[in-house]
């Protein structure tokens, strides 16, 4: 009598093999496409640095923390998010510019995020654009580690601590 069910070990091996294939394809694909910057030439209102952990298997989830540098002061914040698109897991260290921030109270809230990028080990590339309901826009340059192909959209919530 043959068992047609896949064992948990065999299923895990298939996932690892799939991640390896995805990593090889991402490495061969070259750098991700660059998204044009509609704020080119404008002076940013502030800057940010953040660290995030992201996992995706069609749907994605992320959590992290960061620091907003606004008007000569540092403001710590936390990040929680969910989204669609991508495959794998990675850590993200990002830095970037913040536009349209006139007062600190405009910064926290829900942001829509468009992302494109990849990670294979410590070789990565990509950028992210985020915008909240108050019109605050962040343009982030991301360094990732892990195995991840990222192309999708997220909703993230930023909370000042």
Secondary structure by P-SEA (a helix, b strand, c coil): cccccccaaaaaaaaaaaaaaaaaaaaaccccccccccccccccccccccccccccccccccccccccccccbbbbbccccccccccccccccbbbbbcccccccccccbbbbbbccccccccccbbbbbbcccbbbbbbbbbbcccccccbbbbbbbbcc
